Amino acid sequence: MKRVLTIQDISCLGKCSITIALPVISALGSEAVILPTAVLSTHTMFKNFTVKDLSDQIEPITQHWLSEDVKFDAIYTGYLGTPEQIDQMKELFTQFRGENTLVFVDPVMADNGKLYPAFDMAYAKKNAELCGAADIIVPNITEAAFMTDMEYREEKDHDEEYIKKMLGRLAELGARINVLTGVSLEPGKTGVMGLDTETGDYYLYQNDKINASFHGTGDLFSSTCVGEMMRGKSWQDAMRIAAEYTARTIEVTMHNPDKPWYGVDFEATLPELILAK
């Protein structure tokens, strides 16, 4: 059985970060090991949430694992709250990266043209350093724009030249496989476009855009990608399955009469994901 280490926060209520990564990766047949960077009472879309930073626990936990000779087939980082935690992740990659370990970075920090309130450009540049230490990265257009100093464009203004230029700039950071999410190359469509720097090949997948937005869908996409790659899927097939699964889950959530505004009903669609090809 493959073993995946996922490093991000725990939002006790909210369907995001580790509370998505753990069940999704497990359902796809890998052992999921968690390294929480913080514990929040809810995710940050709620008001008056509590938060406990766990940066001081990262080194003791990893040192214990080293003493036990723990190995990982994949290391997957999501939301990291501070520049210091990014430095801790770079060190962790060095400590635990085996010859065949996949390092997957989702540089969660921005959306819709803006950095999240807690972050600044210095944080974006630290994330660019982390992406340079990865094998595969999956920023959205906003995150990529901040890391590459390119202009941010809304979906209606995307074109293939803009996306390929951004992928080329991302490739300069150092990751082998660079994937942009939220790519729209025709009206009513959205999806991903990736560049494999070893082959120079591009990959594009577009599905119908659903006019709804839910917290945690990026985490669902990334967790699915990692899980599928651990099942032996190519990165291209993993991206396609993850995009289809995320869209399907949004669709199911929209038909929930309780309309859970704070997250998607991935629990209801996990059986479909397990059977996905």
Salt bridges, closest charged atoms under 4 A:
GLU31 OE1 - ARG3 NE 3.14
GLU68 OE2 - HIS64 NE2 3.69
ASP69 OD1 - LYS71 NZ 3.07
ASP87 OD1 - LYS90 NZ 3.97
ASP87 OD1 - LYS126 NZ 2.61
GLU129 OE1 - LYS90 NZ 2.76
GLU129 OE1 - LYS126 NZ 3.56
ASP135 OD1 - ARG97 NH2 3.17
ASP149 OD1 - LYS125 NZ 2.84
GLU151 OE2 - ARG153 NE 3.17
GLU155 OE1 - LYS209 NZ 3.65
ASP157 OD2 - LYS156 NZ 3.22
ASP159 OD2 - ARG153 NH1 3.47
GLU160 OE2 - LYS164 NZ 2.87
ASP196 OD2 - ARG176 NH2 2.81
GLU198 OE1 - ARG176 NE 3.69
ASP208 OD1 - LYS189 NZ 2.66
GLU228 OE2 - ARG231 NH2 2.98
GLU228 OE1 - LYS233 NZ 3.64
ASP237 OD1 - ARG240 NH2 3.59
GLU244 OE1 - ARG240 NH1 3.60
GLU251 OE1 - ARG248 NH1 3.32
ASP265 OD1 - LYS15 NZ 3.07
GLU267 OE1 - LYS15 NZ 3.21
GLU272 OE1 - ARG248 NE 3.07
